[in-house]
């Protein structure tokens, strides 16, 4: 086994501080003083931001509704999958009743999820998934549906002779994003059979995304569409298009609904953004865990839906965010 990084150790210590260790499943003490409350850990890949900040808010709202105890945790370095496993290990060792997780590498969690299943810990993943053997269910954006929504957004916002498209995603190894990309390509190629596609990654970093866009524009001078599948990266794409004054030359398709991204859409820098309902993922993820702990069998796939936001829909969407108390997090 690889030696744990200092980041992972510190994260695990933080998590362990709210979990009582050394108990059997029956004897495990709750995070706080009330042994009647269920305990759930949300092990994510990043804290804050439009996507996972919204998921955390939904998670915490659901905990309040059920009067459960829980904590949202993530690695200090975004997308560090090894540290995600360490956090999951701590949740399992300390007998959480349920785990919500964001899994970028399914192979890495086979062992820890297998032991969680043996302990009858409910496992729900958000916007990612492993297999029905390793977890109870997952909720998130249907990858094929998202890919088709991205393709439709491209077709609605492009009027040239041929498409040269860059697809910026979190990591090139994320299965759901690769499914989105494949579904998007299939739809676009029906209308533009000679379209050119290139994939790249940004590691959830806006500056990396902007730099990748600049490099791709040099390598592909005909680049005229950029689709982003990462919420942080989408800001970098928008900043690139804005700073280089490419808004009329490049059709930018963003993702998620930060007030910054909505501003780019309203100003015409990005043609639209496709919002994933991360609040619902966090909220319903807890509710699904409740059903699993009550012995109910859930469908494995649960689509939380998407909405394409063009300039004329920005104000209505901002009103929805305010209603959910999410504006300050965006």
C-alpha positions as CSV (number, residue, x, y, z in Angstrom):
1,X,0.0,0.0,0.0
2,X,1.2,3.5,-0.8
3,X,2.3,5.6,2.2
4,X,-0.4,8.2,3.1
5,X,0.4,11.8,2.2
6,X,0.4,14.4,5.0
7,X,-2.7,15.9,3.4
8,X,-4.6,12.6,3.7
9,X,-3.4,12.1,7.3
10,X,-4.6,15.6,8.3
11,X,-7.9,15.1,6.5
12,X,-8.4,11.7,8.2
13,X,-7.6,13.2,11.6
14,X,-10.2,15.9,11.0
15,X,-12.7,13.2,10.1
16,X,-11.8,10.9,13.0
17,X,-12.3,13.8,15.4
18,X,-16.1,13.6,14.7
19,X,-16.2,9.8,14.5
20,X,-15.8,7.4,17.4
21,X,-13.4,4.6,16.6
22,X,-12.9,1.1,18.0
23,X,-16.5,0.1,18.1
24,X,-18.5,-2.6,16.4
25,X,-21.3,-1.6,14.1
26,X,-23.8,-2.1,16.9
27,X,-21.7,-0.3,19.5
28,X,-20.5,2.6,17.3
29,X,-21.2,6.0,19.0
30,X,-22.6,8.8,16.9
31,X,-20.7,11.9,15.9
32,X,-22.3,13.9,18.7
33,X,-24.0,12.9,22.0
34,X,-27.2,11.4,20.6
35,X,-26.8,7.7,19.8
36,X,-30.2,7.6,18.1
37,X,-29.1,9.7,15.2
38,X,-27.8,8.2,11.9
39,X,-24.4,9.2,10.8
40,X,-23.4,9.9,7.2
41,X,-20.2,11.1,5.6
42,X,-20.1,12.9,2.3
43,X,-16.6,12.2,0.9
44,X,-16.2,14.6,-2.1
45,X,-13.3,15.6,-4.3
46,X,-13.3,19.3,-3.5
47,X,-14.9,21.7,-1.1
48,X,-16.8,24.9,-2.2
49,X,-17.4,26.1,-5.7
50,X,-20.6,26.2,-7.6
51,X,-21.0,22.5,-8.1
52,X,-19.9,20.8,-4.9
53,X,-20.7,23.9,-2.8
54,X,-24.3,23.4,-3.9
55,X,-24.1,19.7,-3.3
56,X,-22.9,20.3,0.3
57,X,-25.8,22.7,0.9
58,X,-28.3,20.1,-0.3
59,X,-26.6,17.5,1.9
60,X,-26.7,19.7,5.0
61,X,-30.4,20.7,4.3
62,X,-31.3,17.0,4.1
63,X,-29.4,16.2,7.4
64,X,-31.5,18.9,9.1
65,X,-34.7,17.5,7.7
66,X,-34.0,14.0,8.9
67,X,-32.2,15.1,12.2
68,X,-29.2,13.1,11.2
69,X,-25.5,13.9,11.9
70,X,-22.9,14.1,9.2
71,X,-19.9,15.9,7.7
72,X,-18.8,16.9,4.3
73,X,-15.1,16.2,3.8
74,X,-12.7,16.4,0.8
75,X,-8.9,16.2,0.2
76,X,-6.9,19.4,0.6
77,X,-5.8,19.0,-3.0
78,X,-8.8,18.8,-5.4
79,X,-9.4,15.5,-7.2
80,X,-6.7,13.7,-5.2
81,X,-8.2,10.2,-5.5
82,X,-5.7,8.5,-3.2
83,X,-6.8,10.9,-0.4
84,X,-10.4,10.3,-1.2
85,X,-9.8,6.6,-0.5
86,X,-8.1,7.5,2.8
87,X,-11.2,9.5,3.8
88,X,-13.5,6.6,2.8
89,X,-11.3,4.2,4.8
90,X,-11.8,6.4,7.9
91,X,-15.5,6.5,7.5
92,X,-15.7,2.7,7.1
93,X,-13.3,2.0,10.0
94,X,-15.4,4.2,12.3
95,X,-18.7,2.7,11.2
96,X,-20.6,5.5,9.5
97,X,-24.2,4.4,8.8
98,X,-24.0,5.8,5.3
99,X,-21.5,7.2,2.8
100,X,-22.1,9.6,0.0
101,X,-19.1,9.6,-2.3
102,X,-17.6,11.2,-5.5
103,X,-15.5,8.5,-7.2
104,X,-13.2,9.5,-10.1
105,X,-11.4,6.1,-10.1
106,X,-13.6,3.1,-9.5
107,X,-10.8,0.6,-9.3
108,X,-9.3,2.4,-6.3
109,X,-12.3,2.0,-4.1
110,X,-13.0,-1.7,-4.7
111,X,-11.5,-2.8,-1.4
112,X,-12.9,0.0,0.8
113,X,-16.4,-0.3,-0.7
114,X,-16.4,-4.1,-0.4
115,X,-15.7,-3.7,3.4
116,X,-18.3,-1.0,3.7
117,X,-20.9,-3.4,2.1
118,X,-19.9,-6.1,4.6
119,X,-20.7,-3.7,7.4
120,X,-24.1,-2.9,5.8
121,X,-23.1,0.7,5.3
122,X,-25.4,2.4,2.7
123,X,-23.3,3.7,-0.2
124,X,-24.7,6.4,-2.6
125,X,-22.4,8.2,-5.1
126,X,-23.0,11.6,-6.6
127,X,-22.4,12.3,-10.3
128,X,-20.1,9.3,-10.5
129,X,-20.5,5.6,-10.0
130,X,-18.8,2.2,-9.6
131,X,-20.9,-0.9,-10.0
132,X,-24.1,-2.3,-8.5
133,X,-22.0,-4.8,-6.6
134,X,-20.0,-2.1,-4.8
135,X,-22.7,0.4,-4.0
136,X,-26.5,0.7,-3.6
137,X,-27.3,3.5,-6.0
138,X,-26.1,6.7,-7.6
139,X,-27.6,10.1,-8.4
140,X,-26.3,12.6,-10.9
141,X,-26.3,13.9,-14.4
142,X,-27.0,11.1,-16.8
143,X,-23.8,11.0,-18.9
144,X,-25.4,10.3,-22.2
145,X,-28.2,12.8,-21.6
146,X,-25.5,15.4,-20.7
147,X,-23.6,14.6,-23.9
148,X,-26.7,15.1,-26.0
149,X,-27.5,18.3,-24.2
150,X,-24.0,19.6,-25.0
151,X,-24.4,18.6,-28.6
152,X,-27.7,20.3,-28.9
153,X,-26.2,23.5,-27.3
154,X,-23.4,23.4,-29.9
155,X,-25.9,22.9,-32.8
156,X,-28.1,25.7,-31.6
157,X,-25.2,28.1,-31.3
158,X,-23.1,27.3,-34.4
159,X,-23.8,28.3,-38.0
160,X,-20.5,27.8,-39.8
161,X,-19.6,25.3,-42.5
162,X,-17.7,22.8,-40.2
163,X,-16.9,22.4,-36.6
164,X,-13.5,22.2,-34.9
165,X,-14.3,21.6,-31.3
166,X,-12.2,21.4,-28.1
167,X,-13.7,19.5,-25.1
168,X,-12.2,20.5,-21.8
169,X,-12.9,18.1,-18.9
170,X,-11.7,17.5,-15.4
171,X,-9.4,14.5,-16.1
172,X,-9.2,12.4,-19.2
173,X,-9.7,9.3,-17.0
174,X,-13.2,10.3,-15.7
175,X,-15.6,7.7,-17.2
176,X,-18.7,9.8,-17.0
177,X,-17.1,12.7,-18.8
178,X,-15.8,10.4,-21.5
179,X,-19.3,9.0,-21.9
180,X,-20.6,12.6,-22.3
181,X,-17.9,13.3,-24.9
182,X,-18.8,10.2,-26.9
183,X,-22.5,10.9,-26.9
184,X,-21.9,14.6,-27.9
185,X,-19.6,13.6,-30.8
186,X,-22.2,11.1,-32.1
187,X,-24.9,13.7,-32.3
188,X,-22.8,16.4,-33.8
189,X,-21.3,14.0,-36.4
190,X,-24.8,13.3,-37.8
191,X,-24.9,16.9,-39.0
192,X,-21.2,17.7,-39.4
193,X,-19.6,14.4,-40.5
194,X,-16.2,16.1,-41.1
195,X,-16.1,17.8,-37.7
196,X,-12.8,17.8,-35.8
197,X,-12.7,17.0,-32.1
198,X,-10.0,17.2,-29.5
199,X,-10.1,16.3,-25.8
200,X,-8.1,17.9,-23.0
201,X,-8.1,18.2,-19.2
202,X,-7.9,21.1,-16.7
203,X,-7.8,19.4,-13.3
204,X,-10.5,21.7,-12.0
205,X,-8.2,24.7,-12.5
206,X,-9.4,27.8,-14.4
207,X,-5.9,29.0,-15.3
208,X,-5.0,25.6,-16.7
209,X,-8.2,25.6,-18.7
210,X,-7.4,29.1,-20.1
211,X,-3.8,28.0,-21.0
212,X,-5.1,24.8,-22.7
213,X,-7.5,26.8,-24.8
214,X,-4.7,29.2,-25.9
215,X,-2.5,26.3,-26.8
216,X,-5.3,24.5,-28.7
217,X,-6.1,27.7,-30.7
218,X,-2.5,27.7,-31.9
219,X,-2.6,24.1,-32.8
220,X,-6.0,24.3,-34.4
221,X,-6.4,27.7,-35.9
222,X,-9.9,26.8,-37.1
223,X,-11.1,26.2,-33.5
224,X,-14.6,27.6,-33.3
225,X,-16.3,25.7,-30.5
226,X,-15.2,25.0,-26.9
227,X,-17.3,22.8,-24.7
228,X,-16.3,22.6,-21.0
229,X,-17.3,19.7,-18.7
230,X,-15.7,21.1,-15.5
231,X,-17.2,23.9,-13.4
232,X,-13.8,25.5,-12.5
233,X,-12.4,25.0,-16.0
234,X,-15.5,26.7,-17.5
235,X,-14.4,30.0,-15.9
236,X,-11.0,29.7,-17.5
237,X,-12.6,29.0,-20.9
238,X,-14.8,32.1,-20.6
239,X,-11.9,34.3,-19.5
240,X,-9.9,33.1,-22.5
241,X,-12.7,33.9,-24.9
242,X,-13.3,37.2,-23.2
243,X,-9.7,38.3,-23.0
244,X,-8.9,37.4,-26.6
245,X,-12.2,38.8,-27.9
246,X,-13.2,35.5,-29.4
247,X,-16.9,35.6,-28.5
248,X,-18.0,36.0,-32.1
249,X,-15.4,33.5,-33.4
250,X,-15.7,30.8,-30.8
251,X,-19.0,29.4,-29.5
252,X,-18.3,28.7,-25.8
253,X,-20.6,26.2,-24.0
254,X,-20.1,26.3,-20.3
255,X,-21.2,24.1,-17.4
256,X,-22.9,24.8,-14.0
257,X,-24.5,27.9,-12.8
258,X,-22.1,30.1,-10.9
259,X,-23.1,33.8,-10.9
260,X,-19.8,34.4,-12.7
261,X,-20.7,31.9,-15.5
262,X,-24.2,33.3,-15.7
263,X,-22.7,36.7,-16.1
264,X,-20.5,35.5,-19.0
265,X,-23.7,34.1,-20.6
266,X,-25.7,37.3,-20.1
267,X,-22.8,39.3,-21.7
268,X,-22.6,37.0,-24.7
269,X,-19.1,35.8,-23.9
270,X,-20.4,32.2,-23.5
271,X,-23.3,31.2,-25.7
272,X,-24.9,29.2,-22.9
273,X,-24.2,27.1,-19.8
274,X,-25.6,23.7,-18.9
275,X,-26.5,23.5,-15.2
276,X,-26.3,20.2,-13.3
277,X,-28.5,20.1,-10.3
278,X,-25.8,19.5,-7.6
279,X,-28.1,20.7,-4.8
280,X,-30.5,17.8,-5.7
281,X,-27.6,15.4,-5.8
282,X,-26.6,16.2,-2.2
283,X,-30.1,16.4,-0.9
284,X,-31.6,13.4,-2.6
285,X,-28.4,11.4,-1.9
286,X,-29.1,11.6,1.8
287,X,-32.8,10.7,1.2
288,X,-31.7,7.7,-0.9
289,X,-29.4,6.6,1.9
290,X,-32.3,6.7,4.3
291,X,-34.3,4.4,2.1
292,X,-31.4,2.0,1.8
293,X,-31.0,1.9,5.6
294,X,-34.8,1.1,5.8
295,X,-34.3,-1.9,3.6
296,X,-35.6,-0.5,0.3
297,X,-34.2,-1.4,-3.0
298,X,-33.5,1.6,-5.3
299,X,-32.8,1.9,-9.0
300,X,-29.1,2.0,-9.6
301,X,-29.3,5.0,-12.0
302,X,-31.0,8.2,-10.9
303,X,-30.8,11.2,-13.2
304,X,-30.8,14.6,-11.4
305,X,-31.3,16.4,-14.7
306,X,-29.8,19.3,-16.6
307,X,-31.0,22.7,-17.8
308,X,-29.5,24.7,-20.6
309,X,-29.3,28.4,-19.7
310,X,-29.1,31.0,-22.4
311,X,-28.9,34.8,-21.9
312,X,-32.7,35.1,-21.8
313,X,-33.0,32.6,-19.0
314,X,-30.3,33.9,-16.7
315,X,-32.5,36.1,-14.4
316,X,-35.1,33.3,-13.8
317,X,-32.3,30.9,-12.9
318,X,-30.8,33.4,-10.5
319,X,-34.2,33.6,-8.8
320,X,-34.1,29.8,-8.3
321,X,-30.6,30.0,-6.8
322,X,-31.8,32.7,-4.3
323,X,-34.7,30.5,-3.3
324,X,-32.3,27.7,-2.4
325,X,-30.0,30.0,-0.6
326,X,-27.2,29.3,-3.0
327,X,-26.3,32.7,-4.5
328,X,-23.6,33.5,-2.0
329,X,-21.9,30.1,-2.7
330,X,-21.8,30.7,-6.4
